[in-house]
């Protein structure tokens, strides 16, 4: 079985992209299913349309300035033709007004979105038929629990897992999507809303400064399975 050629697009984020990109690269490669390259300059990496044809999976760990028009066009074309995409956590904060990316994400952090305290909560699998989540049990994790992400007009998506956003944790008081999938042309997209790691401790032992969100077994398992599905349409990772 050939390895999935993966490009992690990172380099800017309000979260600690330097730690998260290293963790994700090591996680993917250690599974034996992926060979991973990391770029901290997505525009430069994507502007060469020929180079994107060698990518099976784009892994977006980025929240910063818009990519160049040429990079956006090259990326869109690659996904339409069948390349997979993973959108990680705060990447859904970015790219305001880029219609194709917003369609891929399905829901985005826009005006009115937020999160409560960083805390431990239960993630509930709600789609037991999808290849990513088939056979998986609910799990607990520490994370930011994003709430009121804005549905994108015209986007069609399937929610795989939710979590209850508790009012006592400054949440919305409703179930919120934590993982979902979409399609864009022939491309498959796995949107992993979990995945917080802050670059500052605030001098008070803030747990969100640790890698706790990434070290959750449920997070790791679903991220691996979601990445494989996005690239291939099947899941072989247990």
SVG drawing of the C-alpha trace seen along z (x, -y; Angstrom):
<svg xmlns="http://www.w3.org/2000/svg" viewBox="-29 -39 38 41">
<polyline fill="none" stroke="black" stroke-width="0.4" points="0.0,0.0 1.6,-3.3 2.0,-6.1 -0.3,-9.1 1.7,-12.1 0.8,-14.9 1.5,-18.6 1.0,-20.4 0.3,-24.1 1.2,-26.1 3.5,-29.0 0.9,-31.5 -1.7,-31.0 -3.0,-32.5 -2.4,-29.0 1.1,-27.4 1.5,-26.2 5.2,-25.3 4.2,-22.6 1.0,-21.5 2.6,-21.0 5.4,-18.9 3.0,-16.8 0.8,-16.2 3.7,-15.3 5.0,-12.8 1.6,-11.3 0.8,-10.9 4.2,-9.4 4.3,-7.1 1.1,-5.4 3.0,-4.1 0.3,-5.5 1.7,-9.0 4.8,-10.6 4.7,-14.3 6.2,-17.6 5.7,-20.8 5.7,-24.3 5.6,-27.5 4.9,-29.5 1.7,-28.1 1.5,-30.7 4.9,-29.8 4.3,-26.1 0.9,-26.2 1.6,-28.6 3.3,-25.9 0.3,-24.1 2.4,-21.2 3.7,-20.5 0.2,-20.3 -0.5,-17.3 2.0,-15.3 0.0,-15.9 -2.7,-13.4 -3.6,-15.3 -3.5,-19.0 -3.4,-19.4 -4.3,-23.0 -2.9,-24.1 -3.0,-27.8 -4.8,-31.0 -3.2,-34.0 -3.2,-36.3 -4.9,-35.1 -2.8,-33.0 -2.0,-34.6 -4.6,-34.4 -2.4,-32.0 -2.0,-29.7 -5.8,-29.7 -6.5,-28.8 -4.0,-26.0 -5.3,-24.6 -8.9,-24.8 -8.1,-23.0 -6.2,-20.2 -9.1,-19.6 -11.7,-19.6 -9.6,-17.0 -9.6,-14.7 -6.9,-15.8 -8.1,-15.4 -8.1,-18.2 -7.9,-18.3 -9.0,-21.5 -7.6,-21.8 -9.2,-23.8 -8.4,-27.6 -7.9,-27.2 -11.7,-27.7 -11.1,-31.2 -9.2,-32.2 -10.0,-32.8 -13.0,-35.1 -14.6,-35.7 -12.7,-32.8 -15.9,-31.1 -14.3,-27.8 -12.5,-27.3 -15.6,-28.2 -17.6,-25.6 -14.9,-23.1 -15.1,-23.8 -18.9,-23.9 -19.0,-25.9 -16.5,-28.7 -15.6,-30.9 -17.3,-34.1 -19.1,-37.0 -21.0,-35.5 -18.7,-32.4 -16.8,-31.8 -15.7,-29.3 -15.9,-29.0 -13.3,-27.9 -10.6,-25.3 -11.9,-22.2 -12.5,-18.5 -15.7,-17.4 -17.2,-14.4 -17.2,-14.1 -20.1,-12.1 -20.1,-10.1 -23.3,-10.8 -22.6,-9.1 -21.7,-5.5 -21.9,-4.6 -19.2,-6.9 -15.9,-5.2 -14.1,-7.7 -16.2,-7.0 -17.6,-3.5 -16.9,-1.3 -15.6,-4.2 -16.8,-5.0 -17.4,-8.4 -14.4,-9.8 -13.3,-12.6 -10.8,-15.3 -9.4,-18.6 -9.9,-21.4 -11.6,-24.6 -15.2,-23.9 -16.0,-26.1 -19.6,-27.2 -21.9,-28.9 -19.7,-28.3 -21.5,-29.9 -22.9,-27.6 -21.8,-28.6 -24.6,-29.3 -25.0,-26.5 -22.5,-24.2 -23.5,-20.6 -21.8,-18.8 -22.2,-15.7 -21.6,-16.0 -19.7,-13.0 -19.3,-14.1 -20.7,-16.7 -20.1,-18.0 -22.3,-19.7 -21.2,-23.3 -22.1,-23.8 -23.3,-27.2 -21.3,-26.9 -18.2,-26.7 -19.3,-29.9 -20.7,-27.8 -23.7,-28.0 -25.9,-25.5 -26.3,-23.3 -24.7,-20.5 -21.9,-21.8 -20.3,-20.0 -16.7,-18.8 -16.0,-16.8 -17.6,-17.0 -17.0,-16.0 -17.8,-17.7 -17.0,-17.3 -15.7,-19.8 -15.7,-18.5 -13.9,-15.1 -12.1,-16.1 -13.0,-14.9 -12.6,-17.2 -12.3,-16.3 -12.9,-19.3 -11.5,-18.6 -12.7,-21.4 -10.8,-20.1 -7.0,-20.8 -6.2,-23.7 -2.7,-24.6 -1.9,-28.1 1.5,-29.7 1.4,-31.4 1.1,-30.1 -0.2,-33.4 2.1,-32.6 -0.5,-30.5 -0.2,-27.0 -2.7,-27.2 -3.5,-23.7 -4.3,-25.0 -0.6,-25.8 0.2,-22.0 -0.3,-19.5 -3.3,-17.9 -5.7,-18.4 -3.4,-16.6 -2.5,-13.8 -6.0,-12.6 -6.3,-9.1 -9.7,-10.0 -8.3,-13.1 -5.3,-11.1 -7.4,-8.3 -10.0,-10.4 -7.4,-12.7 -5.5,-9.7 -8.7,-8.1 -10.1,-11.4 -6.8,-12.1 -6.8,-8.7 -10.4,-9.0 -9.9,-12.5 -7.0,-11.2 -8.4,-7.8 -12.1,-7.5 -11.4,-4.5 -10.1,-3.9 -7.7,-1.1 -6.3,-2.6 -7.8,-1.1"/>
</svg>
